[in-house]
Amino acid sequence: MHCDIAELQEFYESRLGRAAAILLRQQMQQLWPRGAQMGQVLGLGYAPPLLEGYLSHGGRVVAAMPAGQGILHWPGHGPNRAVLVEETALPFPDCFFDRILLLHALEGADHARAMLREAWRVLAGNGRLMVIAPNRLGLWARRENSPFAHGQPYSLHQLRRLVQRAQFTPL
């Protein structure tokens, strides 16, 4: 079951949430430096806290929020780039996105493997998937006031096996 959109927004507006977003953005930007080579970017789950920096890169940036979680207008300025989706039936053509970020998605998915297969379908052949999910042994998964404490946490082995079963090659 997904964490409610209002809880996610409230967390990321808090001091702790802003700090978490900064740390996650730093890690993400090391792996995916901003630039024209990014192409089309999809955030699945509640990815807006990490997608803001990619809005000016020139490609399309979309925040797809699962129906079980809810949706909010994003970004706060300009045209809406958020869409409410069924996690196992994304409304995008095959091989459309160059990058997909899963944040607050996998741990709340009713059918995690099917969601990953759908991400596989809409990801371009040379595309990259980044999964940010709660670590079963991590401190964030134990904090009640953290959205990382909701849903299914994963060990590194479990996460690696899950993405491999969805045809991805973990790096």
N, C-alpha and C positions, 0 to 999 in steps of 0.2 A: 504494500500500500504506500502510495506517494505521500510525502509531507505536503501539507496544505500551502498554497501559494502565499497566503497572508503570513504564515509562520516563516517561510523562507525570506520574504521581503523584510519582515521585522528583524530577523537575524542579521541580514546583510546591511541593514541600516544601523545596527548597534555597533558599539566600539569593537567588540570581539569579532563581529562579522566583517567589519571593514578591515581589521587586521588579518583575518583569515583570507579575505579576497586579495589583499596585497601579496601575501605569501604565495597563494596559488597563481596569481598573475605573473609573478616573477619566475616561477618554475615553468609556466606555460610559455612565456616569451623566450626562455632559453631554448626550448624545443621547437617552438614555432615563432621565429622572429617576424615582427610585422614587416610587411612589404608587399609589393605587387604580385609576387609569386604565390601568395596565399590563395588566390582564386575565390571560389564560392565557399563560404563557411556556414556550417549548421551547428547550432548549439541545441542539444536535446536534453530536456529536463528543465532545470532552472540555471541556465548558463549566462544570463545577462551580466552578472557581476564580473565575469571574465571576458565577455565579448566586446565591451565598450571600446577598448583600445584598437579593435580591428575595424571599426566603422569607417575610418578614414583611409583604409588601404586600397580602396578602389573596386573591390569585388563585392558581391552580394553577401550580406550577413543576415541570417535568419535565426530567430529563437523559437524553437518548436517546444511547446509545453504540453506534457501529457494531460489528457482529459481528467484523469483521476486527481491531478494536482491543482488544476485551475490555470487561469491565464491573467496576465496584466498587460497593459499597453507598454511597449518597449520600442525604442528608447523613450525617455521622458520628453525629448525634443524631436521634432520632425515627424516624418511618416512612420506609421506602425510597422515594425518588422517581426512582430510576434504572431504565432499561429497556434491554435489549439489542435492537437493531433491525437490520434490513436497510436500508441507506441509501436504496434505491430502492423500498421498500415499507413505509412507516411505518405502524404499527398505530394510527392515529388517524383520526377522522372528518374529512371535508372541512370546511374553513373553521373549524377548532377553535381555533387559537392566534392570539392578538393580536400576539405578538412571537416571533420566532425568531432565535436567536443561533447562528451556525456558528463554532465555534472548534475547531481541529485536526480539521476535517471535510473541507473542500474539497480541501486539498492531498493528502490520502490517499485520496480517493475513486477507485474504479475507473471510475465513470461519473458524473463531476461534473455534467454537464448533467441527467442523469436524477435525480440527488439534488436538484438545485435545483428541478426540475419537481415533485418529490414535496413539497418544502418549500412550493412555490406552492400545491399542492393542499390542504395542511393549514392554510395561513395564511388568516385572515379577510380579507375584501375590503378593509378599511381597515387591515390589519395592516402590520407593519414587519419587515423582514429585515435583520439586521446580519451581515456576513461579515468575519471576521478571518482573514486568510490571509497566508502569508509573501510579502513583497515580493521580487521577483526581484533587485532592486538593494540590498535592505536588509542591514544588518549581521547581523541575527538569522538570516537564511537562510544565513549563512556560518559560523556558530558550531557546531562539532561537538557541543557539549554542550547544544544547544537543540533542542527538538522542532520549532521553526520551520525547521530545516535538513533535515527529512525531507519526502519527497514532492515535489509539483509546486509551485514558487513561481510567482507571477503578477506580471506588470507591471500597472499600473493600467489600461492599455488592454485587456489580455487579460481581466482580471477584469470590467471594465465590459461587454465584448462577451459574456462568458459569462453574466452575469446578465440581460442584455437578451435573449439567445436563450432564456432560461427564462421570459420574459414579465415580468420585474421592471423597474422604472424606477429606475436608479441615481441616488442623490442625493449 
